[in-house]
Amino acid sequence: MPTGQEQAVTGPVRPEVDRTAAAARETRGAPSMASVIHYTIATEAEKSPDFRRVLWTGTNTQLVIMTIPKGGEIGEETHEDIDQILTFVSGTGKAIISGSEKNVAQGDLVVVPAGTKHNFVNTGENPLILYTVYGPPEHADGAVHRTKDEADEAEESGEDEPPTA
């Protein structure tokens, strides 16, 4: 027998559940504390033969792994509104930032502030493997480009656009 405190359940799912679902969509895959995403990043980067693979995209940042083949390069570029932090996992290369050159190798980290012209060139015999964090995201969520040519084509066609807020 009802006590007068029960409420009939009608209509959509409880509002707090709806807000949770909306928040999950807004963070584009950002994990809740119950499902934290964990990578052994060097292992992830080493096992990917792809030129570029987006591992995770959040509202404000994006994690991408890259493999630059022998003799290859990322290509000179400038991200006007995006900061980039690159960490080198293996191989040897050259960072060219605003015309200055610096050798890079395993364990090195390079910060490229927004608006800075940059390129990274593989100068070694083995692939130059790195991971990079963009803030805000630079590439389409989940994008995988096997080669630089494929990556360039996706960018030129508008297929590799970052998510919009």
Kinemage of the C-alpha trace (Angstrom):
@kinemage 1
@onewidth
@group {chain A} dominant
@subgroup {mainchain}
@vectorlist {calphas} color= white
{ca met a 1} P 0.000 0.000 0.000
{ca pro a 2} L 1.440 3.426 -0.965
{ca thr a 3} L 2.722 5.640 1.826
{ca gly a 4} L 2.318 8.853 -0.127
{ca gln a 5} L 6.076 9.199 -0.650
{ca glu a 6} L 6.338 6.923 -3.699
{ca gln a 7} L 6.500 8.588 -7.096
{ca ala a 8} L 5.172 7.128 -10.291
{ca val a 9} L 7.920 6.448 -12.808
{ca thr a 10} L 6.848 7.929 -16.116
{ca gly a 11} L 8.558 9.669 -18.984
{ca pro a 12} L 12.267 9.568 -19.827
{ca val a 13} L 15.120 8.185 -17.776
{ca arg a 14} L 15.893 10.043 -14.547
{ca pro a 15} L 17.394 13.512 -15.247
{ca glu a 16} L 20.687 12.725 -13.462
{ca val a 17} L 21.221 9.784 -15.808
{ca asp a 18} L 20.471 11.988 -18.808
{ca arg a 19} L 23.028 14.586 -17.592
{ca thr a 20} L 25.643 11.855 -17.171
{ca ala a 21} L 25.089 10.623 -20.715
{ca ala a 22} L 25.255 14.179 -22.072
{ca ala a 23} L 28.476 14.825 -20.153
{ca ala a 24} L 30.000 11.639 -21.571
{ca arg a 25} L 29.142 12.754 -25.111
{ca glu a 26} L 30.555 16.236 -24.486
{ca thr a 27} L 33.931 14.885 -23.339
{ca arg a 28} L 34.376 12.794 -26.506
{ca gly a 29} L 35.491 9.630 -24.796
{ca ala a 30} L 37.023 11.100 -21.644
{ca pro a 31} L 36.926 8.320 -19.053
{ca ser a 32} L 35.061 8.377 -15.795
{ca met a 33} L 37.124 7.520 -12.733
{ca ala a 34} L 35.645 4.019 -12.922
{ca ser a 35} L 37.048 3.504 -16.422
{ca val a 36} L 40.346 5.378 -16.562
{ca ile a 37} L 42.177 4.790 -19.814
{ca his a 38} L 45.718 3.592 -19.224
{ca tyr a 39} L 48.472 3.206 -21.816
{ca thr a 40} L 52.013 1.991 -21.563
{ca ile a 41} L 52.729 4.700 -24.095
{ca ala a 42} L 56.138 3.532 -25.320
{ca thr a 43} L 54.691 0.084 -26.003
{ca glu a 44} L 51.654 1.518 -27.802
{ca ala a 45} L 53.866 3.746 -29.943
{ca glu a 46} L 56.362 0.968 -30.712
{ca lys a 47} L 53.703 -1.512 -31.839
{ca ser a 48} L 52.021 0.875 -34.298
{ca pro a 49} L 53.502 0.922 -37.797
{ca asp a 50} L 51.129 3.729 -38.839
{ca phe a 51} L 52.387 7.199 -39.704
{ca arg a 52} L 49.717 8.660 -37.416
{ca arg a 53} L 47.208 7.043 -35.060
{ca val a 54} L 44.915 9.011 -32.745
{ca leu a 55} L 44.751 7.090 -29.457
{ca trp a 56} L 42.476 9.379 -27.481
{ca thr a 57} L 40.585 12.622 -27.978
{ca gly a 58} L 39.237 14.744 -25.150
{ca thr a 59} L 37.600 18.136 -25.063
{ca asn a 60} L 40.886 20.036 -24.651
{ca thr a 61} L 43.663 17.630 -25.664
{ca gln a 62} L 44.446 14.744 -27.950
{ca leu a 63} L 46.976 11.896 -27.733
{ca val a 64} L 48.529 10.726 -31.013
{ca ile a 65} L 51.303 8.237 -31.796
{ca met a 66} L 53.463 8.573 -34.902
{ca thr a 67} L 56.008 6.461 -36.752
{ca ile a 68} L 58.223 8.403 -39.151
{ca pro a 69} L 59.962 5.997 -41.555
{ca lys a 70} L 63.650 6.128 -42.436
{ca gly a 71} L 64.232 9.260 -44.518
{ca gly a 72} L 60.725 10.544 -43.721
{ca glu a 73} L 59.426 13.650 -42.005
{ca ile a 74} L 56.266 15.056 -40.505
{ca gly a 75} L 56.410 17.973 -42.916
{ca glu a 76} L 56.800 21.656 -42.172
{ca glu a 77} L 53.659 23.006 -40.567
{ca thr a 78} L 52.267 25.611 -38.194
{ca his a 79} L 49.294 25.060 -35.883
{ca glu a 80} L 48.005 28.581 -35.310
{ca asp a 81} L 45.882 27.834 -32.239
{ca ile a 82} L 47.283 24.504 -31.044
{ca asp a 83} L 50.120 23.751 -28.635
{ca gln a 84} L 51.962 20.482 -29.226
{ca ile a 85} L 54.213 18.403 -26.979
{ca leu a 86} L 56.198 15.588 -28.607
{ca thr a 87} L 58.029 12.825 -26.734
{ca phe a 88} L 60.404 10.552 -28.638
{ca val a 89} L 60.221 6.826 -27.916
{ca ser a 90} L 62.890 5.459 -30.277
{ca gly a 91} L 64.984 6.332 -33.292
{ca thr a 92} L 66.897 9.515 -34.029
{ca gly a 93} L 65.821 12.653 -35.733
{ca lys a 94} L 66.040 16.363 -36.119
{ca ala a 95} L 63.600 18.903 -34.722
{ca ile a 96} L 63.380 22.088 -36.769
{ca ile a 97} L 61.576 24.752 -34.751
{ca ser a 98} L 61.350 28.317 -36.113
{ca gly a 99} L 64.431 27.608 -38.247
{ca ser a 100} L 66.555 26.252 -35.362
{ca glu a 101} L 67.664 22.634 -35.535
{ca lys a 102} L 68.172 20.242 -32.637
{ca asn a 103} L 68.864 16.498 -32.678
{ca val a 104} L 66.264 14.353 -30.916
{ca ala a 105} L 66.366 10.774 -29.659
{ca gln a 106} L 64.664 8.421 -27.206
{ca gly a 107} L 63.507 10.223 -24.069
{ca asp a 108} L 63.623 13.721 -25.560
{ca leu a 109} L 60.612 15.999 -25.307
{ca val a 110} L 59.961 19.011 -27.536
{ca val a 111} L 57.341 21.695 -26.916
{ca val a 112} L 55.933 23.517 -29.948
{ca pro a 113} L 53.818 26.524 -28.899
{ca ala a 114} L 50.859 27.530 -31.065
{ca gly a 115} L 51.852 29.585 -34.088
{ca thr a 116} L 55.376 28.106 -34.316
{ca lys a 117} L 56.638 26.717 -37.635
{ca his a 118} L 58.060 23.228 -37.115
{ca asn a 119} L 59.104 19.951 -38.722
{ca phe a 120} L 60.554 16.667 -37.474
{ca val a 121} L 62.800 14.587 -39.718
{ca asn a 122} L 63.987 11.012 -39.244
{ca thr a 123} L 67.789 11.059 -39.593
{ca gly a 124} L 68.420 7.464 -38.507
{ca glu a 125} L 68.356 3.981 -39.963
{ca asn a 126} L 65.261 2.954 -37.957
{ca pro a 127} L 61.796 4.489 -37.681
{ca leu a 128} L 61.503 7.619 -35.521
{ca ile a 129} L 58.711 6.795 -33.084
{ca leu a 130} L 56.988 9.381 -30.916
{ca tyr a 131} L 53.818 10.336 -29.183
{ca thr a 132} L 52.393 13.806 -29.166
{ca val a 133} L 49.757 15.677 -27.214
{ca tyr a 134} L 47.815 18.420 -28.994
{ca gly a 135} L 45.866 21.050 -27.113
{ca pro a 136} L 43.203 21.478 -28.372
{ca pro a 137} L 42.771 18.396 -30.634
{ca glu a 138} L 44.200 18.629 -34.154
{ca his a 139} L 42.949 15.458 -35.872
{ca ala a 140} L 39.720 13.536 -36.316
{ca asp a 141} L 38.880 11.361 -33.323
{ca gly a 142} L 40.125 7.819 -33.980
{ca ala a 143} L 41.956 8.759 -37.188
{ca val a 144} L 44.508 6.249 -38.484
{ca his a 145} L 46.769 7.153 -41.416
{ca arg a 146} L 49.131 4.426 -42.569
{ca thr a 147} L 51.413 6.797 -44.499
{ca lys a 148} L 52.244 10.494 -44.707
{ca asp a 149} L 50.644 10.617 -48.156
{ca glu a 150} L 47.433 9.163 -46.725
{ca ala a 151} L 47.559 11.678 -43.853
{ca asp a 152} L 48.133 14.603 -46.233
{ca glu a 153} L 45.269 13.460 -48.460
{ca ala a 154} L 42.907 13.185 -45.475
{ca glu a 155} L 43.830 16.700 -44.336
{ca glu a 156} L 43.454 18.205 -47.826
{ca ser a 157} L 40.060 16.556 -48.382
{ca gly a 158} L 38.738 17.785 -45.019
{ca glu a 159} L 38.351 14.195 -43.778
{ca asp a 160} L 40.860 14.737 -40.933
{ca glu a 161} L 39.144 17.554 -39.066
{ca pro a 162} L 39.214 17.732 -35.257
{ca pro a 163} L 35.944 17.383 -33.378
{ca thr a 164} L 34.101 20.610 -32.686
{ca ala a 165} L 32.854 21.526 -29.258
